[in-house]
Amino acid sequence: MDKLEATAAGKSLPISTRHSVEICSLIRGKTTEQSRKILERVVDKKQAVPYKRYMHGVGHRSGKMAAGRYPEKASSYILEILKTAESNAEDKGLTPPFRIKDIIPNQASRSWHYGRQRRRKTKRTHIKIVLEELKTAKEKKEVEQKK
């Protein structure tokens, strides 16, 4: 990890990995302000998340989007991790605005549901967010273009 980066991770979150993959692909590379607005709109059911990978059986949405849903629970958990990553970045001394460099959803262990056993397992997901200063991201692009 670089000195100009800050991370936050959520372990064994009770959310669907498939929903998390679609949300993460939507907000990857955006600023934290844009991402926060998008996630808040998804929780309020004002903006749908486009499903591009896990879209089998998902209905169409109005506008340019084909398949989409409103994964409220996953969005709220990812929003909390994003806020934690922002506070970690500020504690580290980085200056806003921040860009989401990496956001990685991984499938966690699947334990049995509590109560009567009907062969059901829980959905669990690990999520890791890496933020960087927006200024450093622009500087890196300029250096790459000069080469």
Backbone as a chain_set.jsonl record, in Angstrom:
{"seq": "MDKLEATAAGKSLPISTRHSVEICSLIRGKTTEQSRKILERVVDKKQAVPYKRYMHGVGHRSGKMAAGRYPEKASSYILEILKTAESNAEDKGLTPPFRIKDIIPNQASRSWHYGRQRRRKTKRTHIKIVLEELKTAKEKKEVEQKK", "coords": {"N": [[0.838, -1.188, 0.0], [0.476, 2.219, -0.76], [1.798, 5.364, 0.49], [0.117, 7.393, -0.083], [-2.395, 6.377, -0.097], [-5.464, 5.094, 1.266], [-7.205, 2.625, 3.14], [-10.115, 0.564, 3.696], [-11.966, -2.088, 5.094], [-14.538, -4.541, 4.974], [-15.509, -7.364, 6.639], [-16.98, -10.52, 6.199], [-19.651, -9.637, 5.63], [-23.21, -9.559, 5.76], [-24.334, -9.78, 3.023], [-25.26, -10.171, -0.446], [-22.938, -11.571, -2.689], [-23.119, -11.33, -5.429], [-24.745, -9.051, -5.825], [-23.0, -7.22, -4.691], [-20.807, -7.275, -6.455], [-21.894, -6.075, -8.752], [-22.567, -3.51, -7.788], [-20.039, -2.57, -7.022], [-18.699, -2.514, -9.484], [-20.062, -0.438, -10.615], [-19.361, 1.873, -9.107], [-16.603, 1.963, -9.119], [-13.588, 3.713, -9.665], [-14.747, 6.206, -9.562], [-15.237, 9.397, -7.864], [-15.372, 9.835, -4.266], [-17.489, 11.417, -3.446], [-19.282, 11.335, -5.641], [-19.814, 8.588, -5.636], [-20.983, 8.251, -3.108], [-23.355, 9.718, -3.426], [-24.593, 8.219, -5.463], [-24.961, 5.714, -4.17], [-26.641, 6.463, -2.039], [-28.883, 7.241, -3.49], [-29.589, 4.787, -4.583], [-30.306, 3.351, -2.291], [-32.563, 4.807, -1.587], [-34.187, 4.057, -3.638], [-34.213, 5.531, -6.028], [-32.433, 5.439, -8.066], [-31.363, 2.91, -10.21], [-29.183, 0.05, -10.108], [-27.165, -0.91, -12.719], [-27.205, -4.158, -14.023], [-24.813, -6.159, -15.278], [-23.239, -8.421, -15.333], [-24.384, -10.484, -13.685], [-27.135, -10.954, -14.75], [-29.222, -12.612, -15.39], [-32.586, -13.209, -15.672], [-33.281, -10.743, -14.654], [-35.239, -7.842, -14.734], [-35.936, -5.25, -17.22], [-35.061, -1.743, -17.039], [-36.209, 1.654, -17.088], [-35.016, 4.056, -19.478], [-31.598, 4.222, -20.61], [-30.574, 1.944, -19.539], [-30.345, -1.598, -19.417], [-30.813, -4.33, -17.877], [-31.545, -4.11, -14.417], [-31.436, -3.441, -10.853], [-32.423, -2.626, -7.431], [-30.413, -2.868, -5.08], [-30.705, -2.51, -1.946], [-29.805, -3.252, 0.684], [-27.147, -4.201, 0.334], [-26.044, -1.885, -0.767], [-26.24, -0.077, 1.352], [-24.46, -1.198, 3.238], [-22.023, -1.057, 1.798], [-21.852, 1.678, 1.541], [-21.385, 2.444, 4.196], [-18.812, 1.344, 4.576], [-17.426, 2.856, 2.728], [-17.604, 5.42, 3.862], [-16.076, 4.949, 6.136], [-13.585, 4.466, 4.952], [-13.08, 6.999, 3.895], [-12.823, 8.522, 6.269], [-10.587, 7.25, 7.321], [-8.7, 8.012, 5.432], [-8.609, 10.787, 5.826], [-7.671, 10.851, 8.462], [-5.164, 9.89, 8.012], [-3.984, 11.999, 6.832], [-4.409, 12.747, 4.222], [-5.658, 14.798, 1.556], [-8.942, 15.764, 0.634], [-10.492, 15.964, -2.652], [-11.255, 12.409, -2.895], [-10.492, 9.46, -4.816], [-11.882, 6.371, -5.838], [-9.748, 3.903, -5.953], [-9.399, 1.082, -5.893], [-11.912, -1.344, -5.486], [-12.963, -4.149, -4.056], [-14.906, -6.937, -4.126], [-15.227, -9.994, -2.435], [-16.104, -13.427, -2.104], [-17.19, -14.682, 0.972], [-16.961, -17.033, 3.744], [-19.587, -19.437, 3.972], [-21.911, -19.861, 6.268], [-24.194, -21.958, 8.166], [-27.685, -21.148, 8.406], [-29.267, -19.822, 11.355], [-31.366, -21.476, 13.788], [-33.967, -23.799, 12.905], [-32.73, -26.383, 10.89], [-32.747, -26.285, 7.521], [-31.179, -26.892, 5.425], [-30.078, -24.472, 4.535], [-27.872, -21.845, 3.71], [-26.017, -18.94, 4.757], [-25.507, -15.757, 3.083], [-22.486, -14.283, 2.509], [-20.004, -11.71, 2.339], [-16.79, -10.334, 1.651], [-15.46, -7.065, 1.548], [-13.221, -4.755, 0.182], [-11.916, -1.516, 0.145], [-9.94, 0.825, -1.53], [-8.668, 3.999, -1.387], [-7.474, 6.932, -3.094], [-5.792, 10.098, -3.37], [-7.295, 12.527, -5.44], [-5.741, 14.306, -6.858], [-3.241, 13.049, -7.045], [-3.883, 10.935, -8.694], [-4.419, 12.229, -11.11], [-1.895, 13.312, -11.62], [-0.392, 10.976, -12.017], [-1.49, 10.029, -14.421], [-0.69, 12.06, -16.156], [2.101, 11.751, -16.098], [2.332, 9.201, -17.231], [1.408, 9.729, -19.814], [3.408, 11.4, -20.783], [5.529, 9.682, -21.065]], "CA": [[0.0, 0.0, 0.0], [1.218, 3.457, -0.911], [1.564, 6.341, 1.552], [-0.952, 8.287, -0.523], [-3.619, 5.586, -0.191], [-6.113, 4.695, 2.518], [-8.058, 1.468, 2.91], [-11.106, 0.124, 4.677], [-12.443, -3.407, 4.705], [-15.647, -5.141, 5.692], [-15.344, -8.812, 6.604], [-18.158, -11.37, 6.422], [-20.87, -8.832, 5.635], [-24.352, -10.398, 5.378], [-24.906, -9.294, 1.762], [-25.024, -11.029, -1.592], [-21.722, -11.276, -3.445], [-23.516, -10.915, -6.777], [-25.139, -7.643, -5.747], [-21.798, -6.443, -4.391], [-20.004, -7.174, -7.676], [-22.525, -5.097, -9.643], [-22.434, -2.178, -7.184], [-18.63, -2.179, -7.071], [-18.341, -2.152, -10.859], [-20.692, 0.857, -10.898], [-18.708, 3.013, -8.452], [-15.137, 1.881, -9.245], [-12.981, 4.788, -10.441], [-15.431, 7.481, -9.329], [-14.865, 10.068, -6.622], [-16.179, 9.377, -3.14], [-18.738, 12.194, -3.435], [-20.17, 10.751, -6.648], [-20.195, 7.251, -5.182], [-21.907, 8.378, -1.988], [-24.65, 10.138, -3.968], [-25.174, 7.083, -6.18], [-25.406, 4.706, -3.205], [-27.801, 6.989, -1.315], [-30.026, 7.185, -4.403], [-29.981, 3.378, -4.712], [-31.005, 2.99, -1.052], [-33.876, 5.459, -1.658], [-34.855, 3.514, -4.833], [-34.35, 6.561, -7.056], [-31.519, 5.072, -9.141], [-31.121, 1.472, -10.263], [-27.824, -0.393, -10.413], [-27.202, -1.743, -13.926], [-26.657, -5.498, -13.866], [-24.174, -6.535, -16.532], [-22.655, -9.753, -15.229], [-25.379, -11.404, -13.122], [-28.372, -10.329, -15.2], [-30.201, -13.604, -15.815], [-33.879, -13.08, -15.019], [-33.471, -9.396, -14.116], [-36.054, -7.073, -15.667], [-35.433, -3.999, -17.786], [-35.368, -0.483, -16.379], [-36.427, 2.73, -18.047], [-33.811, 4.788, -19.854], [-30.609, 3.51, -21.407], [-30.176, 0.743, -18.825], [-31.066, -2.815, -19.774], [-31.226, -4.998, -16.652], [-31.131, -3.368, -13.234], [-32.146, -3.658, -9.592], [-32.176, -1.684, -6.343], [-29.9, -3.637, -3.933], [-30.642, -1.554, -0.834], [-29.014, -3.734, 1.816], [-25.733, -4.197, -0.055], [-25.632, -0.489, -0.958], [-26.061, 0.574, 2.654], [-23.222, -1.7, 3.833], [-20.892, -0.507, 1.048], [-21.803, 3.099, 1.882], [-20.725, 2.552, 5.5], [-17.383, 1.082, 4.397], [-16.888, 4.012, 2.004], [-17.438, 6.492, 4.848], [-14.94, 4.566, 6.969], [-12.369, 4.677, 4.161], [-12.858, 8.445, 3.833], [-12.307, 8.985, 7.558], [-9.219, 6.732, 7.428], [-7.845, 8.844, 4.576], [-8.431, 12.082, 6.487], [-6.805, 10.617, 9.619], [-3.817, 9.656, 7.496], [-3.448, 13.278, 6.392], [-4.668, 12.979, 2.802], [-6.607, 15.89, 1.34], [-10.01, 15.44, -0.307], [-11.373, 14.826, -2.919], [-10.645, 11.098, -3.056], [-10.984, 8.617, -5.903], [-11.87, 4.954, -5.491], [-8.753, 3.239, -6.793], [-9.791, -0.327, -5.937], [-13.004, -1.808, -4.628], [-12.882, -5.567, -4.358], [-15.797, -7.834, -3.385], [-14.856, -11.407, -2.444], [-17.05, -14.285, -1.414], [-16.727, -15.12, 2.289], [-17.446, -18.357, 4.118], [-21.046, -19.51, 4.047], [-22.298, -20.666, 7.423], [-25.594, -22.358, 8.185], [-28.629, -20.242, 9.056], [-29.64, -20.204, 12.708], [-32.696, -22.05, 13.921], [-34.204, -25.117, 12.336], [-31.882, -26.582, 9.715], [-33.426, -26.676, 6.283], [-30.117, -26.906, 4.422], [-29.875, -23.125, 4.015], [-26.647, -21.184, 4.152], [-26.067, -17.483, 4.683], [-24.702, -15.098, 2.063], [-21.491, -13.433, 3.156], [-19.088, -11.077, 1.393], [-15.727, -9.433, 2.098], [-15.288, -5.927, 0.642], [-12.058, -3.92, 0.484], [-11.906, -0.271, -0.619], [-8.686, 1.576, -1.501], [-8.853, 5.364, -1.88], [-6.29, 7.743, -3.329], [-6.094, 11.502, -3.626], [-7.62, 12.765, -6.842], [-4.608, 15.016, -7.457], [-2.19, 12.092, -7.389], [-4.35, 10.149, -9.83], [-4.216, 13.052, -12.302], [-0.457, 13.415, -11.852], [0.07, 9.704, -12.572], [-1.895, 9.98, -15.825], [0.161, 12.988, -16.903], [3.426, 11.144, -16.212], [2.228, 8.106, -18.192], [1.255, 10.29, -21.152], [4.693, 11.96, -21.196], [6.411, 8.568, -21.441]], "C": [[0.88, 1.246, 0.0], [0.912, 4.398, 0.254], [0.415, 7.276, 1.206], [-2.274, 7.551, -0.695], [-4.154, 5.28, 1.203], [-7.076, 3.557, 2.212], [-9.085, 1.315, 4.022], [-11.643, -1.208, 4.175], [-13.611, -3.819, 5.58], [-15.552, -6.642, 5.54], [-16.651, -9.509, 6.961], [-19.433, -10.551, 6.558], [-22.043, -9.689, 5.155], [-25.069, -9.881, 4.133], [-24.517, -10.243, 0.637], [-23.76, -10.602, -2.335], [-22.07, -10.793, -4.846], [-23.949, -9.457, -6.802], [-23.908, -6.762, -5.534], [-20.928, -6.248, -5.627], [-20.578, -6.103, -8.598], [-22.392, -3.676, -9.094], [-20.992, -1.687, -7.301], [-18.199, -1.806, -8.482], [-18.952, -0.811, -11.25], [-19.878, 2.014, -10.325], [-17.186, 2.993, -8.556], [-14.618, 3.012, -10.132], [-13.626, 6.15, -10.252], [-14.901, 8.131, -8.043], [-15.786, 9.586, -5.505], [-17.49, 10.15, -3.047], [-19.742, 11.615, -4.423], [-20.694, 9.4, -6.174], [-21.196, 7.315, -4.043], [-23.294, 8.778, -2.479], [-25.352, 8.987, -4.678], [-25.742, 6.073, -5.194], [-26.608, 5.182, -2.399], [-29.048, 6.961, -2.194], [-30.509, 5.746, -4.604], [-30.76, 2.94, -3.477], [-32.41, 3.59, -1.043], [-34.712, 4.991, -2.844], [-35.147, 4.593, -5.873], [-33.444, 6.28, -8.248], [-31.264, 3.577, -9.069], [-29.654, 1.193, -10.568], [-27.899, -1.259, -11.661], [-26.515, -3.083, -13.682], [-26.118, -5.942, -15.217], [-23.627, -7.954, -16.5], [-23.676, -10.785, -14.757], [-26.769, -10.894, -13.477], [-29.445, -11.327, -15.607], [-31.491, -13.468, -15.004], [-34.153, -11.714, -14.424], [-34.196, -8.561, -15.161], [-35.393, -5.796, -16.136], [-35.826, -2.818, -16.913], [-35.51, 0.595, -17.438], [-35.125, 3.471, -18.312], [-32.88, 3.916, -20.672], [-30.178, 2.189, -20.773], [-30.999, -0.456, -19.284], [-31.595, -3.47, -18.495], [-30.716, -4.21, -15.452], [-31.988, -3.69, -12.032], [-31.785, -2.565, -8.603], [-31.674, -2.458, -5.122], [-29.646, -2.733, -2.727], [-29.688, -1.998, 0.275], [-27.518, -3.695, 1.498], [-25.219, -2.771, -0.213], [-25.389, 0.199, 0.375], [-24.784, 0.092, 3.342], [-21.997, -1.12, 3.128], [-20.737, 0.979, 1.342], [-21.104, 3.312, 3.226], [-19.216, 2.322, 5.385], [-16.718, 2.252, 3.682], [-16.661, 5.192, 2.952], [-16.249, 6.207, 5.768], [-13.621, 4.803, 6.236], [-12.042, 6.164, 4.05], [-12.273, 8.971, 5.147], [-10.885, 8.467, 7.796], [-8.25, 7.584, 6.612], [-7.581, 10.199, 5.227], [-7.53, 11.951, 7.72], [-5.348, 10.423, 9.2], [-3.174, 10.939, 6.973], [-3.636, 13.558, 4.915], [-5.726, 14.065, 2.654], [-7.673, 15.465, 0.342], [-9.909, 16.304, -1.55], [-10.585, 13.536, -3.154], [-11.284, 10.367, -4.229], [-10.898, 7.17, -5.441], [-10.925, 4.254, -6.458], [-9.122, 1.771, -6.988], [-10.982, -0.535, -5.022], [-13.232, -3.263, -5.006], [-13.88, -6.348, -3.506], [-15.334, -9.285, -3.538], [-15.887, -12.201, -1.666], [-16.429, -14.766, -0.107], [-17.264, -16.523, 2.569], [-18.96, -18.325, 4.272], [-21.426, -20.446, 5.187], [-23.781, -21.012, 7.336], [-26.439, -21.284, 8.859], [-28.906, -20.743, 10.472], [-31.04, -20.808, 12.706], [-32.773, -23.432, 13.301], [-33.428, -25.266, 11.028], [-32.707, -27.09, 8.54], [-32.431, -26.618, 5.129], [-29.942, -25.543, 3.756], [-28.586, -22.551, 4.576], [-26.786, -19.678, 3.967], [-25.225, -16.987, 3.513], [-23.754, -14.149, 2.787], [-20.499, -12.933, 2.121], [-18.037, -10.263, 2.137], [-15.634, -8.301, 1.08], [-14.101, -5.098, 1.118], [-12.085, -2.709, -0.438], [-10.557, 0.409, -0.421], [-8.943, 2.931, -2.141], [-7.501, 6.012, -2.133], [-6.727, 9.176, -3.554], [-6.339, 11.692, -5.114], [-6.465, 13.455, -7.554], [-3.52, 14.036, -7.887], [-2.6, 11.232, -8.575], [-4.138, 10.922, -11.13], [-2.735, 13.163, -12.64], [0.1, 12.133, -12.465], [-0.288, 9.593, -14.051], [-1.02, 10.89, -16.677], [1.556, 12.409, -17.104], [3.407, 10.013, -17.237], [2.111, 8.625, -19.618], [2.57, 10.865, -21.665], [5.659, 10.871, -21.641], [6.028, 8.099, -22.801]], "O": [[1.901, 1.302, 0.685], [-0.109, 4.25, 0.925], [-0.19, 7.881, 2.091], [-3.177, 8.049, -1.367], [-3.407, 5.217, 2.179], [-7.693, 3.528, 1.147], [-8.942, 1.856, 5.119], [-11.759, -1.425, 2.969], [-13.669, -3.493, 6.765], [-15.519, -7.146, 4.418], [-17.336, -9.125, 7.909], [-20.208, -10.75, 7.494], [-21.877, -10.476, 4.224], [-26.262, -9.58, 4.177], [-23.567, -11.016, 0.757], [-23.543, -9.415, -2.577], [-21.38, -9.931, -5.39], [-23.564, -8.709, -7.701], [-23.793, -5.69, -6.128], [-20.37, -5.169, -5.826], [-19.827, -5.31, -9.166], [-22.133, -2.741, -9.851], [-20.751, -0.528, -7.64], [-17.413, -0.875, -8.659], [-18.422, -0.12, -12.12], [-19.718, 3.037, -10.991], [-16.539, 3.941, -8.111], [-15.144, 3.243, -11.22], [-13.099, 7.152, -10.736], [-14.21, 7.495, -7.247], [-16.841, 9.007, -5.761], [-18.5, 9.597, -2.613], [-20.911, 11.425, -4.089], [-21.883, 9.11, -6.3], [-22.147, 6.535, -4.003], [-24.297, 8.245, -2.007], [-26.558, 8.794, -4.518], [-26.875, 5.621, -5.354], [-27.503, 4.39, -2.103], [-30.145, 6.688, -1.707], [-31.705, 5.513, -4.777], [-31.763, 2.236, -3.595], [-33.347, 2.962, -0.549], [-35.828, 5.473, -3.039], [-36.195, 4.576, -6.519], [-33.662, 6.825, -9.33], [-30.982, 3.037, -7.999], [-28.974, 1.998, -11.204], [-28.626, -2.252, -11.67], [-25.385, -3.134, -13.195], [-26.87, -6.084, -16.181], [-23.56, -8.617, -17.535], [-23.815, -11.845, -15.368], [-27.505, -10.447, -12.598], [-30.487, -10.923, -16.124], [-31.474, -13.601, -13.78], [-35.166, -11.536, -13.749], [-33.822, -8.565, -16.333], [-34.427, -5.318, -15.542], [-36.79, -2.881, -16.15], [-34.994, 0.464, -18.548], [-34.237, 3.503, -17.46], [-33.319, 2.985, -21.347], [-29.484, 1.397, -21.413], [-32.203, -0.341, -19.514], [-32.718, -3.186, -18.079], [-29.594, -3.703, -15.464], [-33.121, -4.152, -12.165], [-30.961, -1.696, -8.884], [-32.454, -2.685, -4.197], [-28.532, -2.255, -2.512], [-28.864, -1.214, 0.745], [-26.721, -3.211, 2.302], [-24.085, -2.476, 0.163], [-24.44, 0.971, 0.515], [-24.09, 0.892, 3.97], [-21.033, -0.732, 3.788], [-19.618, 1.488, 1.389], [-20.322, 4.25, 3.379], [-18.431, 3.024, 6.023], [-15.579, 2.604, 3.989], [-15.645, 5.881, 2.857], [-15.506, 7.119, 6.131], [-12.655, 5.283, 6.828], [-10.875, 6.553, 4.102], [-11.337, 9.77, 5.136], [-10.068, 9.16, 8.401], [-7.126, 7.846, 7.04], [-6.458, 10.703, 5.185], [-6.719, 12.836, 7.993], [-4.424, 10.753, 9.944], [-1.973, 10.974, 6.703], [-3.072, 14.524, 4.401], [-6.584, 14.229, 3.52], [-7.354, 14.87, -0.687], [-9.254, 17.344, -1.481], [-9.421, 13.56, -3.554], [-12.436, 10.607, -4.588], [-9.961, 6.786, -4.741], [-11.254, 4.039, -7.625], [-9.153, 1.277, -8.115], [-11.052, 0.025, -3.928], [-13.639, -3.572, -6.125], [-13.722, -6.418, -2.287], [-15.08, -9.744, -4.651], [-16.467, -11.714, -0.696], [-15.279, -15.206, -0.084], [-17.939, -17.12, 1.729], [-19.537, -17.307, 4.655], [-21.281, -21.664, 5.084], [-24.523, -20.437, 6.539], [-25.975, -20.595, 9.768], [-28.793, -21.936, 10.752], [-31.795, -20.664, 11.743], [-31.772, -24.14, 13.188], [-33.466, -24.385, 10.169], [-33.28, -28.178, 8.577], [-32.804, -26.33, 3.992], [-29.689, -25.465, 2.554], [-28.253, -22.74, 5.746], [-27.562, -19.205, 3.137], [-24.349, -17.694, 3.016], [-24.184, -13.315, 3.584], [-20.188, -13.627, 1.153], [-18.339, -9.589, 3.122], [-15.721, -8.545, -0.124], [-13.987, -4.779, 2.301], [-12.256, -2.846, -1.649], [-10.085, 0.556, 0.706], [-9.379, 3.013, -3.289], [-6.51, 5.691, -1.476], [-7.882, 9.442, -3.887], [-5.665, 11.085, -5.946], [-6.235, 13.208, -8.738], [-2.944, 14.176, -8.966], [-1.752, 10.842, -9.377], [-3.725, 10.346, -12.136], [-2.358, 13.113, -13.811], [0.969, 12.19, -13.336], [0.519, 9.116, -14.849], [-0.651, 10.53, -17.795], [2.135, 12.563, -18.179], [4.344, 9.871, -18.023], [2.66, 8.022, -20.54], [2.825, 10.823, -22.869], [6.512, 11.106, -22.497], [6.636, 7.166, -23.326]]}, "num_chains": 1, "name": "protein.A"}
